[in-house]
Amino acid sequence: MFRRVRTESVPAPTIRRMPTYLNCLLHMQAKGMTAISSSTIASMLSLTGIQVRKDLAWVSDSGKPRTGFPIDRLINDIKSFLGYNNVREAVLIGVGHLGGAFLHYSGFKEYGLAISAAYDINPDLIAKYKDSEVPVYNINEIEKHKLPELAILTVPHDQAQATAEKLAQLGVKAIWNFSTVHLNLNDAVIVENVDLAQSLALLWNQYELKRLNANG
Ligand SMILES: NC(=O)c1ccc[n+]([C@@H]2O[C@H](COP(=O)([O-])OP(=O)(O)OC[C@H]3O[C@@H](n4cnc5c(N)ncnc54)[C@H](O)[C@@H]3O)[C@@H](O)[C@H]2O)c1
């Protein structure tokens, strides 16, 4: 396994592209390919060869000038970089529409994430999940439990800040925040915000631009 010494942090756009590289490589592996060049990856993903080479240099030293990357090795190096080889536990806070979908989603394990417990404030909802594989507790009980360091936050926006502060007090170190609220927490807690509205705004913008250009 390749481990480049981290003397500087990997650029965020490079990290964002890694799952895309991985999906592309998994497709190629499934088709029976054993090696791939950075220019082939680049043309499949509408990137430049230089960009792909620079990105992959962060995670793998397996590329060779003539033969390219051995696909199995590169997949392993990317998975290892992304932490997919070590499953980490997380708690899920809020099992409504979004949180409930996360609770049912079995694919997180492939991304190195396992929801070990969930919490909600609604007793009817908690009762609905009484036979769930992942236990769903009342949020009032959270202080009785030892929490993992990662939490997924899917509560309504007016509950997000207070809930995040409570999680920080209980030792949570990283929050995957879907609540669309900017959380004010001390630097000891890492927050990664996910907002579909941002992605949709980019889509609308490009769509409008194309439409206007097509109409002259
Ligand atoms: N990031 C995105 O792209 C995106 C997309 C959809 C929804 N959202 C946001 O995700 C959140 C959840 O959306 P939803 O549609 O699932 O809402 P929802 O109302 O269906 O679910 C929220 C759940 O949180 C529970 N809850 C409320 N207060 C709580 C507390 N203090 N502790 C624990 N649980 C509590 C509720 O009982 C409910 O089950 C909202 O903040 C919403 O704005 C974000």
The ligand as an ORCA input file, in Angstrom:
! r2SCAN-3c Opt
* xyz 0 1
  N     -28.520     18.699      2.835
  C     -29.483     18.518      1.959
  O     -29.285     18.551      0.760
  C     -30.848     18.265      2.508
  C     -31.841     17.639      1.769
  C     -33.056     17.389      2.396
  C     -33.249     17.772      3.721
  N     -32.249     18.421      4.388
  C     -32.331     18.816      5.780
  O     -32.204     17.634      6.548
  C     -32.937     17.765      7.760
  C     -33.935     16.631      7.847
  O     -34.868     16.696      6.789
  P     -36.079     15.671      6.755
  O     -36.842     15.941      5.516
  O     -35.571     14.288      7.016
  O     -36.923     16.178      8.014
  P     -37.879     15.317      8.935
  O     -38.722     16.309      9.676
  O     -38.553     14.262      8.143
  O     -36.872     14.598      9.939
  C     -36.251     15.236     11.019
  C     -36.213     14.257     12.172
  O     -35.499     14.829     13.243
  C     -36.171     14.506     14.461
  N     -35.787     15.470     15.480
  C     -36.271     16.724     15.693
  N     -35.634     17.310     16.709
  C     -34.718     16.408     17.160
  C     -33.753     16.432     18.189
  N     -33.563     17.495     18.966
  N     -32.999     15.336     18.385
  C     -33.170     14.229     17.614
  N     -34.077     14.154     16.623
  C     -34.829     15.231     16.386
  C     -37.642     14.549     14.082
  O     -38.436     13.817     15.003
  C     -37.612     13.918     12.694
  O     -37.746     12.519     12.755
  C     -33.577     19.148      7.697
  O     -32.735     20.052      8.382
  C     -33.610     19.470      6.216
  O     -33.591     20.854      5.966
  C     -31.066     18.649      3.798
*
